[in-house]
């Protein structure tokens, strides 16, 4: 069953905390991972308030769970976590930070007064997973699929 939200959520993925090579692979504008971690926190908290909901679509850290814990506990908002290929459920759960942990994905309905389809009843359906999928629930009826993993490719 879909969760209904009356306030627009935020979406993000693929921090890759502690992953030195992601800076080079993705062309991230940081000298090192310490600068990347600090900037993630700074940028996140400049946008997100404590009562905002954020859907994080996987790949939190590359084995550096101590730093990951420090980073996620410095972030504002309520975070719904969707597992990625670099995430391990027990490690993510041990962080004690997430509202829910979704193993394969989740879907929500977000209030949208511009939706005119009577079947949608004023809500936009959003299907989320770490990976892109070719076909998803109501893909031909206006639902949206959001994912991480591809790093812009």
N, C-alpha and C positions, 0 to 999 in steps of 0.2 A: 504494500500500500504506500502511496506517495505521501510525503509530508507536505502540508500546505504552509507557505510562508507569506505573510502580509508585508514584510519588509524585504527589500532586495538583498540577496546574499552576495558574497564575494567569492571568487574562484582563483585558485593558484595551484601550482605543482612544481616538483623537481628542484627543490633547493639544493640537494646533493651536498649537505653539510659535511665538511671535512674532506671533500673530494678535490684535491689540488688540480687534477687534470681537467675538471669541468670548466675551469676558467679559460683554459686554452681551447678546449673542444667547442664550447658554446660562444667563444668570443666575449666573455663577460669582462666588464671594464674594471677589474680589481687587480691589485698587486699580488694579493695572497688570500688564503681562505679566511684569515682573521678579519681583513677588511671586508670581505664578502659577507661574513656573518654579521658584522656590525651594521652594514648597510641594509641587509635584509630586515633586521629589527627596526632600524630607523625608518625605512620606507614604509614597512607594514604599519607601524604605530602612528605614522603621520596620516594614514587613511582610515584605519580600523578603530572603532570605538569599542568599549567593553561589552556593549549589548549587540554588536554586529555578529552575524554568523558567516564563517568562512569555510568553504569546502576545499580541503587540501587533497589534491588528486595524485598523491604518491611520490615516492623517491625522496624521502626526507634526508637521509644521511648515508654516507658510505662508511659504515662500521664505527664511526666516531659518535657513539651514543651519549657519551658524557657531554660533549659540546652540543649535541642535538637537544639534550634535556635543558641545558642552559638557554639555548635559543628559543625553544618553544614556550618555555615558562616566562620569557621576556616579552612575548607577543600578546597584544590585546585581543579581545573577542572570544567567541565560542567557536571552536574548531571541530568540524566533522572530518574525520580522516578516512580516505580511501586508499587501500593498500596498493603499492607499486612493486615493480620487480626487484628493487633493492631493499624493500622493507620486510622485516620479520615480525609477525604478529606479536609474539611474546615481548620483543624489545620495544615495540611501539606502545603496547599496553603498559609496560613498566614505567613509561614516561609520566603516566598519570595526568595527562593534559587534555585529552580529547573527549568531547561529548559522546561520540560514538566512533567505532572503528568498523568500516565496511570492507569486507574482504575482496569483493569483486566489483563493487560499484553501488550506486544508489540512484534514486530519482526523487525529484521534488516538484512541487507546483508553486509557482511564484505569482502573486497577484499582479495582474497586468490589465489595466482598464482599456488598453487599445485592442485587446483580443475580441474579435467579433464573432468567432465561431461559437455557436450556442452550446455545442457539446463541451467546449473547454470551460464554460462558466466563468470567464474572466481570469483564468489562470494559464500561465505559460508552463508547459511541461519541460523539464530539463533532465536528461539522462546523463549521468556522469560515471566515468571509469578512468583508470590510469591509461589504458590503451585505447586507441581509436577502434571503433567497430563499424563494420560495413552497413549493418542494418540494425535498428533499435526500435523499441516500442513507440508506435505512432510516428515513425520517421516520415511517413508520407502524409501526415496530418498536422504538420506544424511544430512537432516537438523538436527540441534542440539537443544535440549530443556534444558534451564538453569532455575533453581528455587532456592528459599530459603526455609524457613519454617521448614524444617526437623531437623535442628541442628545436622547433622551427623548421624541421625538414619535412 
